[in-house]
Amino acid sequence: MLQNFLEIIILSAVQGISEFLPISSSAHLILVSNFFNFSLSSLFIDIGLHLGSLFAIIYYFRKDLINLRNNQKLLGLILVGSIPLIIFGYLIYSTETINLVRNIEIIAWTTLLFGIVLYFSDKRETNRNISTNLNIKSILFIGLFQILALVPGVSRAGITLTAARFLKFNRVDSSKIAFLLSVPALAGASFLGLKDAIQQSEELNYLLLISITLSFIFSFITVKYFIKYVSNFSLTAFVIYRIFVGFILLSIIYY
């Protein structure tokens, strides 16, 4: 039981930190689980981790989400932008196709390549913001890009940031778009498998509650400080990190 608890702490930290950074939480969960040979590395534990992140983002943006009642346009755009991921995510989950892309080689290449794409998108001049420039065309563009996040290593936060930056939204607003789109995405990822979780043993349900709590704490802290970071700095640090990790993984695989 102690071993399981230690694994939950580490996985919750990895999920909470990497979910809202452009570095791919799914890839890091797979890598860490494989490296330490965790026994809890399963889609079941992923449910709890994603629920924690979902509750964190809802709590952090609670005022913005409540205000969506008075901003039907933005609410509608977020829902529309989430449709492509929800449809493709359901198909991949229900057919278990997701298991075909959960391997180290794919993670290595996606981490590297989409890190480079993120770099070029972040160099775009910015002259657009959510309040005046987010429309059906731009949100669908971002939503279609978000489908790529179903592949570990791409990063949902990273690919939505990339798409928004290509459309010339500033970093802060690009981050807010990514965070708002994360609510339906995390809700779908969490509740799609929740029915399987409640059928597990009492011990697993207990671990589920722990993973939700710890993931919430780590996720909330990450969102809070990432917003402050992008207000003052570029995304280059995350690009460098992705390229470094990608090359390390590729060297391990091919050499």
C-alpha positions in Angstrom: 0.0 0.0 0.0 2.9 2.4 0.8 4.4 1.7 -2.6 1.1 2.5 -4.3 0.8 5.7 -2.3 4.3 6.8 -3.4 3.4 6.1 -7.0 0.3 8.2 -6.7 2.3 11.1 -5.3 4.7 11.0 -8.2 2.1 10.5 -10.9 -0.1 13.3 -9.4 2.9 15.7 -9.5 3.7 14.7 -13.1 0.1 15.1 -14.2 -0.5 18.4 -12.4 2.7 20.0 -13.6 2.7 18.7 -17.2 -1.1 18.9 -18.0 -1.1 22.7 -18.4 2.4 23.1 -19.7 3.2 22.6 -23.4 5.1 19.4 -22.7 2.5 16.6 -22.8 1.2 15.0 -19.6 0.3 11.7 -21.2 3.8 11.3 -22.5 5.4 12.1 -19.1 3.0 9.8 -17.3 4.0 6.9 -19.7 7.7 7.7 -19.4 7.8 8.0 -15.7 5.6 4.9 -15.2 7.9 2.9 -17.5 11.1 4.2 -16.0 10.1 3.4 -12.4 8.1 0.3 -13.4 5.0 1.6 -11.7 2.3 -1.0 -11.1 -0.4 1.7 -11.2 0.3 2.9 -14.7 -3.1 2.4 -16.3 -6.0 4.3 -17.8 -7.8 3.8 -14.5 -5.3 5.9 -12.6 -5.3 8.5 -15.5 -9.0 9.1 -14.7 -8.3 10.3 -11.2 -5.4 12.4 -12.3 -7.4 14.1 -15.0 -10.3 14.7 -12.7 -7.9 16.5 -10.3 -6.7 18.7 -13.1 -10.3 19.3 -14.2 -11.4 20.5 -10.8 -8.3 22.7 -10.5 -8.9 24.5 -13.8 -12.6 24.9 -12.9 -11.7 26.4 -9.5 -9.0 28.7 -10.9 -11.2 30.1 -13.7 -14.4 29.8 -11.7 -15.2 33.6 -12.1 -14.5 33.4 -15.9 -16.6 30.2 -16.2 -19.5 31.8 -14.3 -19.3 34.9 -16.5 -19.7 32.7 -19.5 -23.5 32.8 -18.7 -23.3 36.5 -19.8 -21.0 35.7 -22.7 -22.9 33.2 -24.8 -20.7 33.8 -27.8 -17.5 32.7 -26.0 -19.3 29.8 -24.4 -20.6 28.7 -27.8 -17.1 29.0 -29.4 -15.5 26.9 -26.6 -18.1 24.2 -27.1 -17.7 24.2 -30.9 -13.9 24.1 -30.6 -14.2 21.0 -28.3 -16.4 19.0 -30.7 -13.6 17.6 -32.9 -11.6 16.3 -29.9 -14.6 14.8 -28.2 -15.6 12.9 -31.3 -12.2 11.6 -32.2 -11.3 11.0 -28.5 -14.4 8.8 -28.1 -13.7 6.8 -31.2 -10.1 6.2 -30.2 -11.0 5.3 -26.7 -14.0 3.0 -27.6 -11.9 1.1 -30.2 -8.8 1.0 -27.9 -6.8 2.5 -30.7 -5.2 4.7 -28.1 -3.0 1.8 -27.0 -1.3 1.7 -30.4 0.3 5.1 -29.9 1.3 4.8 -26.3 4.9 3.9 -27.0 8.3 5.5 -26.4 9.2 5.9 -30.1 6.1 7.9 -31.0 6.6 10.0 -27.9 10.2 10.8 -28.8 9.3 12.0 -32.3 6.2 13.9 -31.3 8.0 15.6 -28.4 10.8 16.7 -30.7 8.8 17.7 -33.8 5.9 19.5 -32.1 8.4 21.3 -29.9 10.0 22.8 -33.0 6.5 23.7 -34.4 5.8 25.4 -31.1 9.0 27.5 -31.4 8.0 28.8 -34.9 4.4 29.6 -33.8 5.7 31.5 -30.8 7.7 33.8 -33.1 4.6 35.2 -34.7 3.7 38.8 -34.2 0.6 39.2 -32.0 -2.2 41.5 -32.7 -5.3 39.5 -31.7 -7.2 38.8 -28.4 -10.1 36.7 -27.2 -12.6 39.5 -26.8 -12.5 40.8 -30.3 -10.9 38.3 -32.6 -11.9 34.8 -31.4 -14.5 33.6 -33.9 -15.9 30.3 -35.3 -13.2 30.0 -37.9 -10.3 30.5 -35.5 -11.8 28.2 -32.8 -12.4 25.4 -35.3 -8.8 25.8 -36.5 -7.6 25.4 -32.9 -10.1 22.6 -32.2 -8.9 20.6 -35.2 -5.3 21.0 -34.1 -6.3 19.8 -30.6 -7.1 16.4 -32.1 -3.4 15.8 -32.5 -3.1 15.9 -28.7 -4.7 12.4 -28.6 -1.2 11.2 -29.6 1.2 11.2 -26.5 4.0 13.7 -26.8 2.0 16.2 -28.8 0.6 17.9 -25.7 -2.9 19.3 -25.6 -1.8 22.5 -24.0 1.1 22.7 -26.4 -0.9 22.2 -29.6 -3.7 24.6 -28.7 -1.1 27.2 -27.8 0.7 26.5 -31.1 -2.5 26.9 -33.1 -3.5 30.1 -31.3 -0.1 31.6 -31.7 -0.1 30.8 -35.4 -3.4 32.8 -35.5 -1.5 35.7 -33.8 -3.2 35.6 -30.4 -0.9 36.9 -27.7 0.6 34.4 -25.2 -1.7 35.2 -22.3 -4.9 34.9 -24.4 -3.5 31.8 -26.2 -3.1 30.3 -22.8 -6.6 31.2 -21.7 -8.0 29.6 -24.9 -6.0 26.5 -24.1 -7.2 26.4 -20.5 -10.9 27.0 -21.4 -10.7 24.2 -24.0 -9.2 22.0 -21.4 -12.4 21.9 -19.4 -14.4 19.9 -22.0 -11.3 17.9 -22.9 -10.5 16.9 -19.3 -14.2 16.3 -18.5 -14.4 13.9 -21.5 -11.2 12.1 -20.6 -12.3 11.7 -17.0 -16.0 10.7 -17.2 -15.5 8.5 -20.3 -13.7 5.9 -18.1 -15.3 6.8 -14.7 -17.9 4.0 -15.1 -15.0 1.5 -15.2 -13.4 3.0 -12.1 -16.4 2.6 -9.8 -16.3 -1.2 -10.5 -12.8 -1.5 -9.1 -11.9 -2.7 -5.6 -12.2 -0.5 -2.5 -8.4 0.0 -2.5 -8.4 1.3 -6.0 -11.3 3.7 -5.3 -9.3 4.9 -2.2 -6.3 5.5 -4.4 -8.5 7.3 -6.9 -9.6 9.8 -4.3 -5.9 10.4 -3.3 -4.9 10.9 -7.0 -7.7 13.4 -7.5 -6.7 15.5 -4.5 -3.0 15.6 -5.2 -3.5 16.2 -8.9 -5.8 19.1 -8.0 -3.1 20.7 -5.8 -0.3 20.3 -8.3 -2.5 21.4 -11.3 -3.8 24.6 -9.5 -0.2 25.7 -8.6 1.0 25.1 -12.2 -1.9 27.1 -13.8 -1.4 30.0 -11.4 2.3 30.4 -12.1 2.2 29.5 -15.8 -0.2 32.5 -16.4 2.3 34.7 -14.7 5.2 33.2 -16.7 3.7 33.7 -20.2 2.9 37.3 -19.2 6.6 38.0 -19.1 8.5 35.4 -21.0 8.4 33.5 -24.3 7.8 29.7 -24.7 11.4 29.0 -25.7 12.3 27.3 -22.4 9.6 24.7 -23.1 10.8 24.3 -26.6 14.4 23.6 -25.4 13.1 21.1 -22.9 11.1 19.3 -25.5 14.0 19.1 -27.9 16.3 17.9 -25.2 13.9 15.1 -24.1 13.2 14.2 -27.7 16.8 13.7 -28.5 17.5 11.8 -25.3 14.7 9.4 -26.1 15.7 9.0 -29.7 19.3 8.2 -28.6 18.0 5.6 -26.3 15.8 4.0 -28.9 18.2 4.0 -31.9 21.6 3.8 -30.2 
